[in-house]
Amino acid sequence: MKKLIALSLFMLALTGFALPPPAAAADGEKWNLPKPAAQGGKPLMEALAQRQTNRDFSDKPIPEQILSDLLWATWGINRPDGKHTAPTARNNREIVVFAALENGVWRYEPSDNALTKVLPDDTRSAFGGAPLTLIYAAPEKSEFSGFHVGSLYQNAGLFCASAGLANVVKITGRDALAGKLALPKGYKVFIVHSIGWPR
């Protein structure tokens, strides 16, 4: 039996099959993402050449591995000292990234490359209905927040170009979860980033 299970897992890994995300549950649920694939993808110049805005998303879900890679590329930790894939002024790291998915809204935890559920509902229609919308929050009064958020969505946009995902950065829907999404004191949502496979 153990050999059969091991063989099944091996075959799943070979085929690139992505396990479905956990079903909706209470706030605070932890979702441990697979280890990000920090190698591969298109060369930088090719990704830059293909980077574009595309609002026309299909309903095809984003596999768990690609979600993990995207979040890591956006705001993951890429060095032993805990620093991130995106730069911040004075290394203050005062950014929170949320992911609105079919099974709820999740806060990205870079230190664990994991997600923590903060809202159980499917709120994707509030952002236009894309399979995934990233929500970028930072201190409202910080002079650095705008450039920090910009660095993150540029990372995400380049990953999308490399992976063949459509994406659009927009201010529309920025306040869609006002009063529902618990932000750190003094934080606000600066912008949202809808992502999915092109139609």
MOVENFEN-V399805 format. One line per field, one symbol per residue. ss: DSSP state (H for helix, E for strand, C for the rest). psi: psi as a letter, one per 40 degrees, with the letter a starting at -180 (. if undefined). burial: I if it has 9 or more other C-alpha atoms within 8 Angstrom, else O. A space follows every 10 residues. Layout:
BEGIN
ss: ???
psi: ???
burial: ???
END
This chain:
BEGIN
ss: CHHHHHHHHH HHHHHCCCCC CCCCCCCCCE EECCCCCCCC CCCHHHHHHH CCCCCCECCC CCCHHHHHHH HHHHHCECCC CCCECCCCHH HCCCEEEEEE ECCEEEEEEC CCCEEEEEEC CCCHHHHCCC CEEEEEEEEC CCCCHHHHHH HHHHHHHHHH HHHCEEEEEE CCCCCCCCCC CCCCCCEEEE EEEEEEEEC
psi: dddddddddd ddddeehhii iiihaiiehh hhiihigeia iiidddddde hihhegiieh ihiddddddd ddddfiheid eeiieiiihe fdfgihhihh idfahihhgd defiihhdhe iheddeeeei dhhhhhiihd eheedddddd dddddddddd ddefiiihhi dhededehed hhiiheiihd iihhiiii.
burial: OOOOOOOOOO OIOOOOOOOO OOOOOOIOOO IOIOOOOOOO OOOOOIIIOO IOOIOOIIOO OIIIIOIIII IIIIIIIOOO OOIIIIOIOO OOOOIIIIII IIIIIIIIII OOIIIIIIII IIIIOOIOOI IIIIIIIIIO OOOOIOOIIO IIIIIIIIII IIOOIIIIII OOIIOOOOOO OOOOOOIIII IIIIIIIIO
END
